[in-house]
């Protein structure tokens, strides 16, 4: 399995439309999103090697944080809807009228 992974990995880093620095910035975002510490450390080193600035690294991290935070907001909205609560004031959302089935 490891051999297949490395073959795939090498293919993704061949010369293409995206330059190597851009690929490393994307890899940093993916590493953060997937919680891969070793990946993150390696891709930060490679990004710097291929010319990324600390400002570019910082912006990549900030964008990843924003997208990750949005996914949490989406999930908490679903949870709040299911619990019929409002996030910030601790009160229950108003009950919506529901149809009563004949079995009830």
C-alpha positions in Angstrom: 0.0 0.0 0.0 2.8 2.4 0.9 4.3 1.8 -2.6 1.1 2.7 -4.3 0.8 5.9 -2.2 4.3 7.0 -3.1 3.6 6.4 -6.8 0.5 8.5 -6.5 2.3 11.2 -4.5 5.1 11.5 -7.1 2.5 11.8 -9.9 0.8 14.7 -8.1 4.1 16.6 -7.9 5.1 16.3 -11.5 5.3 19.5 -13.5 1.8 20.8 -14.3 -0.4 23.9 -14.4 0.3 24.6 -10.8 3.9 25.5 -9.7 5.5 23.7 -6.9 5.1 26.5 -4.4 1.4 26.6 -5.0 1.1 22.8 -4.6 3.0 23.0 -1.3 0.6 25.8 -0.1 -2.4 23.5 -1.0 -0.6 20.6 0.8 -0.3 22.8 3.9 -4.0 23.5 3.9 -4.8 19.8 3.4 -2.4 18.8 6.2 -4.1 21.2 8.6 -7.5 20.0 7.6 -6.6 16.4 8.0 -4.6 16.9 11.2 -1.4 15.4 9.8 1.4 16.9 11.9 4.2 15.2 10.0 2.7 16.3 6.6 2.3 19.9 7.9 6.0 20.1 9.0 7.2 18.6 5.7 5.1 20.8 3.5 6.0 24.0 5.4 9.7 23.2 4.8 9.1 22.4 1.1 7.0 25.5 0.6 9.8 27.7 2.0 12.3 25.8 -0.2 10.2 26.6 -3.3 9.9 30.3 -2.4 6.9 30.7 -0.3 7.1 33.7 2.1 6.0 33.6 5.7 3.2 35.9 4.7 2.0 33.4 2.1 2.2 30.6 4.7 0.3 32.8 7.2 -2.5 33.6 4.6 -2.7 29.9 3.7 -3.2 29.0 7.3 -5.7 31.8 7.9 -7.8 30.7 4.8 -7.7 27.1 6.1 -8.9 28.2 9.5 -11.8 30.2 8.0 -13.0 27.2 5.9 -12.6 24.9 8.9 -14.6 27.3 11.1 -17.3 27.5 8.5 -17.8 23.7 8.7 -18.2 23.9 12.4 -20.8 26.7 12.1 -22.7 24.6 9.6 -22.8 21.7 11.9 -23.7 23.7 15.0 -26.6 25.3 13.0 -27.9 21.7 12.2 -27.5 20.8 15.9 -29.3 23.9 17.1 -32.1 23.3 14.6 -32.6 19.7 15.8 -32.6 20.9 19.4 -34.7 23.9 18.7 -32.2 26.3 20.4 -30.6 29.5 19.6 -26.8 29.5 19.8 -26.2 32.7 21.6 -29.0 33.6 23.9 -29.7 30.1 25.4 -33.4 30.1 24.6 -35.4 27.6 22.7 -36.4 28.5 19.2 -40.1 28.9 18.7 -41.9 25.7 18.0 -43.0 25.3 14.4 -46.4 23.9 13.9 -46.3 20.3 12.7 -48.8 18.1 11.3 -50.2 15.4 13.5 -50.3 11.9 12.0 -53.5 9.8 12.3 -51.6 7.4 14.6 -51.1 10.1 17.3 
